[in-house]
Amino acid sequence: MNLKQLAAEKAVEYVKDGMRIGLGTGSTAYWAIKKLGERVKEGLSVQAVATSKASEKLALEQGIPLIPFDRIDGLDLTIDGADELDRGLHLIKGGGGALLREKIVAYHSKELIIIADESKLVDKLGSFPLPVEIVPFANEWTMASLQEMGAKPMLRTEDEHIYVTDNGNYIADCRFGVIENPKELHQTLLALPGVVDNGLFLGLAARAVIGHSDGTVTVIEP
Ligand SMILES: O=C(CO)[C@H](O)[C@H](O)COP(=O)(O)O
């Protein structure tokens, strides 16, 4: 059984006719986009925006109507994955590198639903390295500042090249250990010149739909 698919398909049940939808990124969001495409083929009317070039391509393949950001003021619902979440719906996102676009889209959505398999649910965030998006300019200095913060940063690579986000930036994957105070860490990171944003999503998710290995789906609301 594919637990990501299970959660994703359940979450797509929250999509109603006429809604403006944000499409997440990653292997769980993939299943939501596929399911939404099926419902569109059956006659559901939605307009959507995508959080990455990959999700945009997939949505177009599935026949989901995409609209430019300047033609829409906000969204009704965004469905997206996460790398880690706790029961207060604090999240780590950005494993797929799309955290900045994902955060902008989530912020402008009336509701963010997180979809995940049960392995993503943790007591406290921090096992998954926190992705921090940094500008390429003087990235060595930004990396050094992160190092001084105790982040043990690793510049993300792909095929032996520095990974570049859809926004032309780099990602520093940071190991802070258990994150006791996500809000404080979020503020500290944002105050660092060279940091564009980080993968902590706090106070954004309205609910999480979790797929379990016994075939059940649970919904967490903070
Ligand atoms: O934040 C993300 C991409 O930036 C993804 O939602 C996150 O990495 C989860 O990915 P997956 O569903 O493939 O496990």
The ligand as an ORCA input file, in Angstrom:
! r2SCAN-3c Opt
* xyz 0 1
  O       8.774     20.476      1.000
  C       8.766     19.781      0.021
  C       9.416     20.154     -1.236
  O      10.120     21.350     -1.104
  C       8.067     18.465      0.073
  O       6.747     18.682      0.401
  C       8.728     17.619      1.099
  O      10.095     17.520      0.769
  C       8.095     16.224      1.173
  O       8.428     15.531      0.025
  P       7.897     14.075     -0.242
  O       6.414     14.161     -0.342
  O       8.561     13.700     -1.545
  O       8.351     13.208      0.902
*
